[in-house]
Structures are given as C-alpha cells and as structure tokens.
Amino acid sequence: MVVRGPNGQFLMAASKRIPGRWSVEEAETIAAEFGVQLAKQHHLMNPILETDSLGLVTKLHEAELIESETGIRCRSIRRILEDLGLNSWQHVRREGNAAAHRMAQAETRWNEQIVWFDNRPPPFLVNQLTLDAVTAYIG
C-alpha cells in the first residue's frame, strides 16, 4: 500500500502479511481497507483512494453492498474515508500503480506490518514511485 500527496509525492508506504488465500478482488479490498486505516492512524486528511481494481471502484460506488466479506470491507473503507474528510476513490491504470504492487510482492518476505513515512520511502521503491508519478500525469 502506498499513499501519495496531491502532486504524487510519497507520504507513506506499508506492507502487512495477511494469512489466507484471497481472490484478486478480496486482496485489493483488504489492501485498500488497510491503507485507509493507516491513513486514519497517521492523521492523513483528505486522502484519495487510488486502485487499479475496477471491480473495487465499482463496488465502492454501489449504493447497496451485498452482505459479504468484500461488502463489509467496502462499507468500512467508505466510513473511514468519510471520517478523514473525503469520500473519494478512483480507478488508475495499472501502470500508474506499480509501486503498490511492488509493496504487495515485497510483503511476502516479512511476517509483520512494516510502515515507512516522513518522506523516506523504502530504497527498493524510490524509482518506482517516480515512474508512477510520471505515468499518472502523462498518461
């Protein structure tokens, strides 16, 4: 999970091992919920949730969510975003979200939650953050 500021600058990145087998949609929803929970813990106001999961964005826009694990998590995401002063989520192309995927892949080496913030991204993520920001503004 990666949190950027309005100009694409790095604010926070985190990774956490979540045991179990998940579909892609479930994994994206779990990661989004984890991200907004951390944003709330670190008092990051007005976050915009960006995901390359069109399915998650569609579910977040649905007025009524089905009673499922994903539906419950989507309601939680909405509630937390509202608490943070914004209720915004948007779909981004996968090419503009590669840093988040890099974090998700890196977490398999760690057994606990790891968080980077204060404008100090993990070294393995620096180049990808720059590429993502360029892709987001050019693409």
Buried (B, 14 or more C-beta within 10 A) or exposed (E): BBBBEEEBEBBBBBBBEEEEEBEEBBBBBBBBBBBBBBBBEBEBEEBBBBBBBEBBBEBBEEEEBEEEEBBBBBBBBBEBBEEBEEBEBEBBEEEBBBBBBBBBEBBEEEEEEBEBBEEEBBEEBEEBBEBBBEBBEEE
